[in-house]
Amino acid sequence: LVYTPSYHSLHHSRVHTNYCLFMPIYDKVFGTYCSESEKTYTRAINTKSEDVPSPDVIFLAHGGPLGQILQIPFISKTVSAHKFEMQWWMYPIMPLIMAMVPLLELFGTHFENASAYIRREVGLRGNSLRALRAEQWAIARFAYHYVSKSHKASIAKLIEGAVLDADRKGCQVMGLGAFNKAWWINKGGDDVVNKYPQLRMRLVHGNTLTAACVLNSLPPCTKHVFFTGCTSKVGRALAVRLAIEGKIVIMRTDSQERFDMIVEDVKKYDIEGGNAHENLVKANSMKEGAKAEVWLIGKFLKDVDHKFLPPKSLALYFCFPPPRTIRKDVTYVNVGALQADSRRLEGLGNCMADLDRNVLHACHAGAIIHCLEQWQHHEVGDVEYKELDRVWEAACKYGFRLPEESTKKILTYLHKHPRAGSSKKDQYDLQISIERAAGRAPPSSSSSLSTTTLATTSSSSQEAASFYYASTSSSSSSSTSSSPSHSPDRHSKRRSSSSRSGSRGAIATKSNNGSRSSKAEDETRCMNDSEIKACVDKGEALLIVD
């Protein structure tokens, strides 16, 4: 009565037998049943399968909205191959998905969702000894389970079970995604490490790289920041860093105790002994962010709160779930994700939630970097403020950068809105904004800009021109991958006079094949007047930013 793969396999080797797919009883009735069926089945279940290599790094995710269950690769390859968004045909089957929820709550634990190989060096193939096997696991729960107090204890046990299972399999690093590291669940993974001190693998929440990613996405000319979700983990480290750098941080929080703790952190880490703690301002309502040029959104933003975003502002978000892009006059940018170098990533056939192909959440990339660098510490609990630069350097070394879509939005915003951009700033500050948004470090002292490959979207209007970062050519990347890039100097103004010594120049994007060029053929570098004139005389397309 039960159909098995071994049963139908005999139909292909014994052609005139085992015709039935799901009702083998009819083969018995009509005499087409193969006598070797039972022996084949017994041999199949008793044969030891080939050993599957142990994963080096595992990222533990969970479900988001109910419809996102369709993005699981073994449910729908088509849906999983694209970033998730609800389609019209998904709504009629929502009752079926809702009917599955009680079954998940009774029997669901964790499962493998996807796998890929991460090459330590460009050019390595497949499961080379120098390539990491990366897997993505998922807890069989949806987002609403995590915010329900009645499911808190059961979810904590599921996470612990997944951690122990990964440790038994020989995993080196396990990253916790989204709510799996929520403070109210396990204090950013700290509770798990304390409960199981015998863990051989390292547990990583990845928030350090998330904080570094947000920090390096912020335009350097920003003076005021309105910050939501700013008192724990990522937000706390960013608030301390930005205040020390002299930026006014308007912190939206109802907790005076947490705000005072961050003020004390700033006093502790401010090595210059100044008044950096005075840059922190407590906001009791969303209205107080109406004049801030940039919003950092680290906590889900309700639809009613979007009205407080000032016109033509920049909203950088790194929260889960992401805010809806309601305002057309506001630039919403996801700065909580990183794009992997496609030459290093092999075998990833699905997209992660609402991200494009080969784009990972920054905390996911943080777990991979932790494994690649072979760091031996657990990254749990609070984010270490002093570790941001080191983690960012490591991410750049292995080819991680801001996604092209995010970089394009940021640089288009800088071009269209000089208030927060660089049209009136010096050449060096503009260089920092471009290279930092591209995920590359600026030069430390040289007056000339390092060559950076960019693609330029041509337009009849210069105001509509936009930039986005593209991968450098293989020759340039191979030469830079051997040495880690330096973290952007956030205090560039202190030495800007010395760094700008030399001839007057401009940042120019040269297209080698006309108005719309391929990524590998575009070139962005510092040109002096004679070089610009020579390109114009040759008829080459230039987009010049003075």
C-alpha positions in Angstrom: 0.0 0.0 0.0 3.0 2.3 0.6 5.0 3.6 -2.4 8.8 4.0 -2.0 11.5 5.3 -4.3 13.1 1.9 -4.5 9.7 0.4 -5.7 9.4 2.6 -8.7 13.2 2.4 -9.5 12.6 -1.2 -10.5 10.2 0.0 -13.2 13.2 1.6 -15.0 15.3 -1.6 -14.8 12.5 -4.1 -15.1 10.4 -2.2 -17.6 7.2 -4.2 -17.6 6.8 -4.2 -13.8 5.9 -1.8 -11.0 3.9 0.6 -13.1 1.9 2.2 -10.3 3.3 5.3 -8.6 1.1 5.7 -5.5 -1.1 2.6 -5.4 1.2 -0.5 -5.7 -1.7 -2.7 -4.8 -2.9 -2.6 -8.4 0.4 -4.1 -9.6 -0.3 -7.0 -7.3 -3.9 -7.4 -8.6 -2.9 -7.3 -12.3 0.3 -9.3 -12.0 2.9 -6.6 -12.8 4.4 -6.6 -9.3 8.2 -7.2 -9.3 9.3 -10.0 -7.0 12.5 -8.2 -6.2 10.7 -5.2 -4.7 11.0 -6.3 -1.0 14.7 -7.3 -1.4 15.5 -4.0 -3.1 13.8 -2.1 -0.4 15.6 -4.0 2.4 19.0 -3.5 0.7 18.3 0.2 0.3 17.5 1.0 3.9 20.4 -1.1 5.2 23.0 0.4 2.9 25.1 3.1 4.6 24.9 6.3 2.6 28.0 8.3 1.7 29.3 10.5 4.4 28.1 14.1 4.1 30.9 16.6 5.0 30.3 18.3 8.3 29.3 22.0 7.9 31.9 24.5 8.9 29.5 27.3 9.6 25.7 27.2 10.1 23.4 30.2 10.2 20.2 29.6 12.2 17.2 31.5 10.9 13.5 31.3 11.4 10.3 32.0 9.5 9.0 35.5 8.9 5.5 36.1 7.6 3.3 33.0 7.1 3.6 33.2 3.3 7.4 33.0 3.6 7.1 29.3 4.1 6.9 29.1 0.3 10.4 30.4 0.0 11.8 27.2 1.5 13.7 25.5 -1.4 12.2 22.1 -1.1 8.7 23.6 -1.2 9.2 25.9 -4.2 12.4 26.3 -6.1 10.9 29.1 -8.1 9.9 31.2 -5.1 13.1 30.6 -3.3 15.2 31.7 -6.3 13.8 35.3 -5.9 13.6 37.7 -3.0 10.3 37.2 -1.3 7.2 39.3 -1.9 3.6 38.3 -1.7 2.1 37.3 -5.1 -1.6 37.2 -5.9 -1.6 33.4 -6.2 -0.3 33.0 -2.7 -3.4 34.4 -1.0 -5.8 31.6 -2.0 -3.5 29.0 -0.4 -3.0 30.9 2.9 -5.7 28.8 4.6 -3.7 25.7 3.9 -0.5 27.3 5.3 -2.4 28.4 8.4 -3.7 24.8 8.8 0.0 23.6 8.9 0.9 25.9 11.8 -0.5 23.6 14.6 1.5 20.7 13.1 4.7 22.7 13.1 4.1 23.6 16.7 3.6 20.0 17.6 6.3 18.3 15.6 8.5 21.0 14.0 12.1 21.5 15.3 14.8 22.7 12.9 15.8 21.7 9.4 18.4 22.5 6.7 17.2 25.2 4.4 20.2 25.8 2.0 23.9 25.1 1.6 26.8 26.7 -0.2 30.6 26.8 -0.4 32.7 29.8 0.6 36.1 29.9 -0.9 38.9 31.4 1.2 40.6 32.6 -2.0 39.3 33.5 -5.4 39.7 30.7 -7.9 39.3 27.7 -5.6 36.7 25.1 -6.8 34.0 23.2 -5.1 34.6 21.5 -1.8 38.2 22.3 -1.8 40.1 21.9 1.5 40.3 25.6 1.6 36.6 26.2 1.0 34.1 26.3 3.8 30.8 24.4 3.7 28.1 26.9 4.9 24.6 25.8 5.7 21.5 27.7 6.6 19.2 26.0 9.1 15.8 27.3 10.2 13.7 26.9 13.3 10.2 25.7 12.3 8.5 28.8 13.8 7.2 32.1 12.4 8.0 35.6 13.6 4.8 35.9 15.7 5.8 32.9 17.8 8.9 34.8 19.0 6.9 37.8 20.3 4.4 35.6 22.1 5.2 35.1 25.8 3.6 31.7 25.7 6.1 30.4 23.2 9.2 31.9 24.8 10.3 28.8 26.7 9.7 26.3 23.9 11.5 28.5 21.4 14.5 28.8 23.7 14.6 24.9 23.9 14.4 24.7 20.1 17.4 27.0 19.7 19.4 25.1 22.3 18.5 21.8 20.5 19.8 23.2 17.2 23.0 24.5 18.8 23.7 21.1 20.4 22.9 19.3 17.1 25.3 21.5 15.2 28.0 20.9 17.8 27.6 17.2 17.4 28.0 17.4 13.7 31.4 19.1 14.1 30.3 22.6 13.1 33.0 25.3 13.8 30.8 28.4 14.0 27.0 28.8 14.4 25.4 32.2 13.8 22.1 33.3 15.3 19.7 35.2 13.0 17.0 37.7 13.8 14.9 36.7 16.8 17.0 33.6 17.6 19.4 36.0 19.4 16.6 38.2 20.9 17.4 39.6 24.3 14.2 38.4 25.7 14.9 34.8 24.4 18.6 34.2 25.3 20.3 37.6 25.8 22.0 37.6 22.4 23.1 33.9 22.8 24.8 34.6 26.2 22.4 32.3 28.1 23.1 29.4 25.7 26.9 29.7 26.2 26.6 29.9 29.9 24.2 26.9 30.0 26.5 24.7 27.8 30.1 25.7 28.6 31.3 22.4 27.0 30.4 23.6 23.4 33.3 23.0 21.0 32.0 25.4 18.4 31.7 29.2 18.7 28.4 30.8 18.9 28.0 34.1 17.1 25.2 36.7 17.0 27.0 38.7 14.2 25.8 42.0 15.5 29.3 43.4 15.4 29.5 43.3 11.7 25.9 44.6 11.4 27.0 47.7 13.5 30.1 48.1 11.3 28.0 47.8 8.2 25.6 50.6 9.4 28.5 52.8 10.5 30.2 52.6 7.1 27.0 53.3 5.3 26.4 56.6 7.0 27.4 59.7 4.9 30.4 61.3 6.5 28.9 64.8 6.3 26.0 63.8 8.6 25.7 66.0 11.6 22.4 64.9 13.2 21.0 61.4 13.5 17.6 60.3 14.9 18.0 56.8 16.2 15.3 54.2 17.0 16.2 50.8 18.6 19.3 52.5 20.0 19.8 51.1 23.5 20.8 47.5 23.1 23.2 45.5 21.0 23.8 47.1 17.6 22.1 50.4 18.6 24.2 50.8 21.7 27.5 50.3 20.0 26.6 52.7 17.2 25.3 55.4 19.6 28.6 55.3 21.5 30.7 55.4 18.3 28.8 58.3 16.7 28.8 60.4 19.8 32.5 60.1 20.2 32.9 61.1 16.5 31.1 64.3 17.2 27.7 63.6 15.7 24.5 64.6 17.5 22.6 61.4 18.2 18.9 61.9 19.1 18.0 58.6 20.8 14.3 57.6 20.9 13.9 55.6 24.1 11.6 55.4 27.0 14.2 54.0 29.3 16.1 56.6 31.3 18.3 53.9 32.9 19.5 52.5 29.5 20.2 56.0 28.2 22.3 56.9 31.3 24.3 53.6 30.8 25.1 54.6 27.3 26.2 58.1 28.5 28.5 56.4 30.9 29.9 54.3 28.1 30.7 57.4 26.1 32.5 58.9 29.0 34.5 55.7 29.5 35.6 55.3 25.8 36.2 59.0 25.0 40.0 58.9 25.2 40.3 62.6 24.5 38.4 63.4 27.7 36.1 65.8 26.0 32.3 66.3 26.2 31.3 63.7 23.7 28.6 62.5 26.0 26.8 65.8 25.5 26.2 64.7 21.9 23.6 62.1 23.1 20.1 63.6 23.4 17.1 61.6 24.8 13.9 61.8 22.7 10.6 61.0 24.3 8.6 60.9 21.1 9.0 60.4 17.4 8.2 64.1 16.7 11.7 65.0 18.0 13.2 63.5 14.9 11.4 65.8 12.5 14.6 67.9 11.8 17.2 65.2 11.7 18.7 64.8 8.2 19.3 61.0 8.7 17.3 58.4 10.5 18.8 55.2 11.7 16.0 52.6 12.1 17.0 49.7 14.4 13.5 48.9 15.5 10.4 48.2 13.4 8.8 51.5 12.4 5.0 51.6 12.6 3.2 53.0 9.6 1.9 55.9 11.7 5.4 57.0 12.6 6.5 57.5 9.0 4.8 60.9 9.0 7.5 62.2 11.3 10.3 61.6 8.7 11.3 65.0 7.3 11.0 65.5 3.6 14.0 64.5 1.5 15.5 62.6 4.4 17.6 59.4 4.4 16.2 56.4 6.3 18.8 53.8 6.9 17.3 50.6 8.4 18.8 47.4 9.8 15.8 46.1 11.7 13.7 42.9 11.3 11.1 43.0 10.0 12.0 45.9 7.7 9.8 49.0 7.5 7.5 49.5 4.7 8.6 52.1 2.1 5.5 54.4 2.5 6.9 57.8 1.8 7.9 58.6 -1.8 9.9 61.7 -0.7 12.1 59.6 1.6 15.0 57.4 0.6 14.8 54.1 2.4 18.0 52.0 2.3 18.7 48.6 3.8 22.1 48.8 5.5 21.8 45.6 7.4 23.0 43.3 4.6 26.2 42.6 2.6 26.8 41.3 -0.8 29.1 38.4 -1.1 31.8 38.1 -3.8 30.2 35.8 -6.4 33.7 34.4 -7.2 34.0 33.1 -3.6 30.4 31.9 -3.2 29.4 28.7 -4.9 26.1 26.7 -4.9 23.7 29.2 -3.2 20.6 28.9 -5.3 18.1 30.6 -3.1 17.5 34.1 -1.8 17.3 35.1 1.8 13.9 36.6 2.7 13.6 40.0 0.9 17.3 40.1 -0.2 18.7 39.7 -3.7 20.7 36.7 -4.8 24.2 36.4 -3.2 23.1 39.1 -0.6 23.3 38.0 3.0 22.2 39.6 6.3 25.2 41.2 7.9 24.8 38.9 11.0 25.0 35.9 8.6 28.1 37.3 7.0 29.5 37.9 10.5 29.3 34.2 11.3 31.1 33.4 8.0 33.8 35.9 8.7 34.2 34.5 12.2 34.9 31.1 10.7 37.2 32.3 7.9 39.3 34.2 10.4 39.3 31.3 12.8 38.5 33.4 15.8 38.2 31.3 18.9 35.9 33.5 21.0 32.1 33.4 21.3 30.4 36.6 20.0 27.4 36.8 22.3 25.8 39.4 24.5 26.6 43.0 24.1 28.4 44.3 21.0 32.0 45.3 21.7 32.4 48.9 20.6 36.1 48.5 19.9 35.7 45.5 17.6 33.8 47.3 14.8 36.9 48.3 12.7 38.5 44.9 13.0 35.4 43.0 11.9 34.8 45.4 9.0 38.4 45.0 7.8 38.0 41.3 7.8 34.7 41.5 5.8 36.3 43.7 3.2 39.3 41.3 2.9 36.9 38.5 1.9 35.0 40.5 -0.7 31.9 41.5 1.3 30.5 44.9 0.5 27.2 46.8 0.6 24.7 45.6 -1.9 24.6 47.4 -5.2 21.0 48.5 -4.7 21.8 50.1 -1.3 25.0 51.8 -2.5 23.1 53.2 -5.6 20.4 54.7 -3.4 22.9 56.3 -1.0 25.0 57.9 -3.7 22.0 59.0 -5.6 20.7 60.7 -2.5 24.1 62.4 -1.9 24.0 63.7 -5.5 20.4 65.0 -5.4 20.5 66.4 -1.9 23.7 68.5 -1.2 22.4 69.2 2.3 23.5 65.8 3.4 25.9 65.1 0.5 29.2 66.4 -0.7 28.6 69.0 -3.5 30.0 71.7 -1.2 32.5 69.5 0.6 36.0 68.9 -0.4 37.2 66.1 -2.6 38.5 64.0 0.2 35.2 63.8 2.0 33.4 62.8 -1.2 36.0 60.1 -1.7 35.2 58.7 1.7 31.5 58.6 1.1 31.9 56.8 -2.3 34.5 54.3 -1.2 32.9 53.6 2.2 29.5 53.1 0.8 31.1 50.8 -1.8 32.6 48.7 1.1 36.2 49.8 0.3 38.6 51.7 2.5 39.9 55.1 1.5 43.7 55.7 1.3 45.4 56.7 4.5 47.5 59.6 3.4 47.9 59.8 -0.3 46.4 62.8 -2.1 45.2 60.7 -5.1 42.2 58.5 -5.0 42.6 54.8 -5.2 41.2 53.3 -8.4 37.6 52.0 -7.8 35.5 50.3 -10.4 32.1 51.8 -10.6 29.2 51.5 -13.1 27.4 54.6 -14.2 23.8 54.7 -15.2 23.6 57.3 -18.0 20.8 59.8 -18.1 19.9 62.9 -20.1 19.9 64.9 -16.8 22.9 65.0 -14.6 20.6 65.2 -11.5 19.3 61.7 -12.4 22.8 60.3 -12.6 23.4 57.6 -10.0 26.4 55.5 -9.0 26.6 52.0 -7.7 29.5 49.9 -6.7 30.5 46.9 -8.8 33.1 44.2 -8.3 36.6 45.0 -9.3 38.2 43.1 -12.1 39.8 39.8 -11.2 43.3 41.2 -11.6 42.8 44.1 -9.2 40.9 42.0 -6.7 43.5 39.3 -6.5 46.2 41.8 -5.7 44.1 43.4 -3.0 42.7 40.2 -1.4 46.1 39.3 0.0 46.3 42.3 2.3 43.4 43.5 4.4 42.1 46.9 3.7 42.2 49.5 6.4 39.1 50.8 8.1 37.9 54.2 7.0 39.2 57.0 9.2 36.2 58.6 10.8 38.2 61.6 11.9 39.3 62.6 8.4 38.8 66.3 8.9 41.7 66.5 11.3 44.1 65.7 8.6 42.2 66.8 5.5 44.6 69.7 4.8 47.6 67.4 4.4 45.7 64.8 2.4 44.5 67.4 -0.2 48.0 68.7 -1.0 48.8 68.5 -4.7 47.2 69.6 -8.0 43.6 70.5 -8.3 41.5 67.6 -9.6 38.1 66.0 -9.8 36.5 62.6 -9.4 35.6 61.3 -12.8 33.9 58.2 -14.1 35.2 57.3 -17.5 33.1 55.0 -19.7 35.2 53.1 -22.2 32.5 52.0 -24.5 29.9 54.8 -24.7 27.1 56.0 -22.6 26.3 52.7 -20.9 29.3 50.6 -20.1 29.9 47.2 -18.6 31.0 47.0 -15.0 34.5 45.8 -15.8 35.2 48.6 -18.2 34.2 51.7 -16.1 36.9 53.5 -14.2 36.6 56.0 -11.5 39.7 57.9 -10.3 41.1 61.3 -9.6 42.0 63.3 -12.7 43.7 66.7 -13.1 42.6 69.3 -15.7 44.9 68.1 -18.4 43.7 64.5 -18.1 40.1 65.6 -18.3 40.8 67.7 -21.4 42.5 64.7 -23.0 39.5 62.5 -22.5 37.1 65.1 -23.8 39.3 65.5 -26.9 39.1 61.8 -27.5 35.3 61.8 -27.2 35.2 59.6 -24.1 32.1 59.9 -21.8 32.9 61.5 -18.5 30.7 62.2 -15.4 32.7 64.7 -13.3 32.1 65.5 -9.7 34.2 68.4 -8.6 
